[in-house]
Amino acid sequence: MGSSGSHFALFGLEPDFRLDLEQLAARYRERVRRVHPDRFAGAPAREQRLALEESARLNEAYQTLKSPSRRARYLLSLQGEEMPQETTVQDPAFLMQQMELREELQELQDASDLGGLATFKRHLAQAQEQLNEGFATCWADPLRRDEAERLARRMQFLDKLSIEVRQLEERLDD
């Protein structure tokens, strides 16, 4: 897959992990407006279909680039083979950390501790920020591919965890 058809190219951006998200959002809105179904209401069916496909492509690209962990995986896939979806993580230290984080979240849930949850969320955001920084410095270096993949997997896990945190917050808020 050439980078000409890449998610980055759709928005006129260079493939990089560090992105200006506001610029990305602005370019997404501008491009998606051009293919809005209303603009093709009177057009031939083929043009309508192409506009719809383009709109779907823009949306997929935007969702991918907007999320640091999805952007990380995508960058790695542009550079070579696709990163396996789920692999047993050869990362014992991180496995331990995962277990501890899950237990901590479980305890916060059992105690319905909203204050504790807010603190947990802050720590999680800091950990994500650190991973993003780490990935940004090593993803483009072929010699650090393993490290980049390891960081991308960790990012994915923390993503899932922050979704669980949000869901728990909503439940406890009810």
C-alpha positions as CSV (number, residue, x, y, z in Angstrom):
1,M,0.0,0.0,0.0
2,G,1.7,3.2,-1.1
3,S,1.5,6.2,1.2
4,S,-0.3,8.1,-1.6
5,G,-3.5,6.4,-0.5
6,S,-2.7,6.6,3.2
7,H,-4.9,8.1,5.9
8,F,-2.4,10.8,6.3
9,A,-2.4,11.7,2.6
10,L,-6.2,12.0,2.6
11,F,-5.7,15.0,4.9
12,G,-2.5,16.3,3.2
13,L,-0.4,15.3,6.2
14,E,3.0,13.7,6.5
15,P,3.0,10.3,8.2
16,D,4.0,11.2,11.8
17,F,3.0,10.2,15.2
18,R,3.0,13.8,16.5
19,L,-0.1,15.4,14.9
20,D,-1.9,18.7,15.4
21,L,-5.3,17.3,16.3
22,E,-7.1,20.6,15.7
23,Q,-5.7,20.8,12.2
24,L,-6.6,17.2,11.6
25,A,-10.2,17.9,12.7
26,A,-10.5,21.0,10.6
27,R,-9.2,19.2,7.5
28,Y,-11.6,16.3,8.2
29,R,-14.6,18.6,8.4
30,E,-13.6,20.5,5.3
31,R,-13.2,17.3,3.2
32,V,-16.2,15.5,4.6
33,R,-18.4,18.6,3.7
34,R,-17.4,18.2,0.0
35,V,-18.8,14.7,-0.1
36,H,-21.8,15.3,2.0
37,P,-24.9,13.3,0.7
38,D,-27.0,16.4,0.5
39,R,-24.6,17.8,-2.1
40,F,-25.1,14.7,-4.3
41,A,-28.9,14.5,-3.9
42,G,-29.5,15.1,-7.6
43,A,-26.4,13.4,-8.9
44,P,-26.3,10.1,-10.7
45,A,-26.3,7.0,-8.5
46,R,-22.6,6.3,-9.3
47,E,-21.6,9.7,-8.1
48,Q,-23.7,9.3,-5.0
49,R,-22.0,5.9,-4.3
50,L,-18.5,7.3,-4.8
51,A,-19.3,10.2,-2.4
52,L,-20.5,7.8,0.2
53,E,-17.4,5.6,-0.2
54,E,-15.2,8.7,0.1
55,S,-17.1,9.9,3.2
56,A,-16.6,6.4,4.8
57,R,-12.9,6.5,3.9
58,L,-12.5,9.9,5.4
59,N,-14.3,8.9,8.6
60,E,-12.2,5.7,9.0
61,A,-9.0,7.6,8.4
62,Y,-10.0,10.3,10.9
63,Q,-11.0,7.9,13.6
64,T,-7.7,6.0,13.1
65,L,-5.5,9.1,13.3
66,K,-7.4,10.8,16.1
67,S,-6.6,8.0,18.5
68,P,-3.0,7.7,19.6
69,S,-3.0,3.9,19.9
70,R,-4.7,3.4,16.6
71,R,-2.4,5.9,14.9
72,A,0.6,4.1,16.4
73,R,-0.6,0.7,15.0
74,Y,-1.3,2.3,11.7
75,L,2.1,3.9,11.4
76,L,3.7,0.6,12.1
77,S,1.6,-1.1,9.5
78,L,2.6,1.5,6.9
79,Q,6.3,0.6,7.6
80,G,6.0,-3.1,7.1
81,E,4.0,-6.1,8.1
82,E,0.7,-5.6,10.1
83,M,1.2,-5.8,13.8
84,P,-0.6,-9.0,15.1
85,Q,-3.9,-8.0,16.7
86,E,-3.4,-9.8,19.9
87,T,-0.1,-11.4,20.8
88,T,0.9,-12.9,24.1
89,V,2.9,-9.9,25.3
90,Q,6.5,-10.8,26.0
91,D,6.4,-8.1,28.6
92,P,6.3,-9.5,32.1
93,A,6.7,-6.2,33.8
94,F,3.7,-4.8,31.9
95,L,1.6,-7.9,32.5
96,M,2.2,-7.4,36.3
97,Q,1.2,-3.7,35.9
98,Q,-1.9,-4.7,34.0
99,M,-3.0,-7.1,36.7
100,E,-2.4,-4.4,39.4
101,L,-4.3,-1.8,37.5
102,R,-7.3,-4.2,36.9
103,E,-7.3,-5.1,40.6
104,E,-7.2,-1.4,41.6
105,L,-10.1,-0.7,39.3
106,Q,-12.1,-3.6,40.7
107,E,-11.5,-2.3,44.2
108,L,-12.7,1.2,43.2
109,Q,-15.7,-0.4,41.7
110,D,-16.5,-2.4,44.8
111,A,-16.1,0.6,47.0
112,S,-18.0,2.9,44.5
113,D,-15.2,5.3,45.1
114,L,-15.6,8.2,42.7
115,G,-12.8,10.3,44.2
116,G,-10.4,7.3,43.9
117,L,-11.6,6.8,40.3
118,A,-10.8,10.4,39.4
119,T,-7.2,9.9,40.7
120,F,-6.9,6.6,38.9
121,K,-8.0,8.3,35.7
122,R,-5.4,11.1,36.1
123,H,-2.7,8.5,36.6
124,L,-3.9,6.6,33.6
125,A,-3.8,9.8,31.5
126,Q,-0.2,10.4,32.6
127,A,0.8,6.8,31.8
128,Q,-0.8,7.3,28.3
129,E,1.1,10.5,27.8
130,Q,4.4,8.8,28.7
131,L,3.7,6.0,26.2
132,N,2.8,8.5,23.5
133,E,6.1,10.3,24.1
134,G,8.1,7.1,24.1
135,F,6.4,5.9,20.9
136,A,7.0,9.3,19.2
137,T,10.7,9.0,19.7
138,C,11.2,5.4,18.5
139,W,8.5,4.5,15.9
140,A,10.4,5.7,12.8
141,D,13.6,3.8,13.7
142,P,13.7,0.3,12.2
143,L,16.1,-0.8,14.8
144,R,13.6,0.0,17.5
145,R,10.6,-1.7,15.9
146,D,10.2,-4.2,18.7
147,E,10.1,-1.4,21.3
148,A,7.6,0.6,19.2
149,E,5.4,-2.5,18.9
150,R,5.6,-3.1,22.6
151,L,4.7,0.5,23.4
152,A,1.8,0.3,20.8
153,R,0.4,-2.8,22.6
154,R,0.7,-1.0,26.0
155,M,-1.2,2.0,24.5
156,Q,-3.9,-0.4,23.3
157,F,-4.3,-1.9,26.8
158,L,-4.5,1.5,28.5
159,D,-7.1,2.6,25.9
160,K,-9.3,-0.3,26.8
161,L,-8.7,0.4,30.5
162,S,-9.7,4.1,30.1
163,I,-12.9,3.0,28.3
164,E,-13.7,0.8,31.3
165,V,-13.0,3.7,33.6
166,R,-15.4,5.9,31.7
167,Q,-18.1,3.2,31.8
168,L,-17.6,2.7,35.5
169,E,-17.8,6.5,36.1
170,E,-21.2,6.5,34.3
171,R,-22.5,3.6,36.3
172,L,-21.4,5.2,39.6
173,D,-22.8,8.6,38.6
174,D,-26.3,7.1,38.0
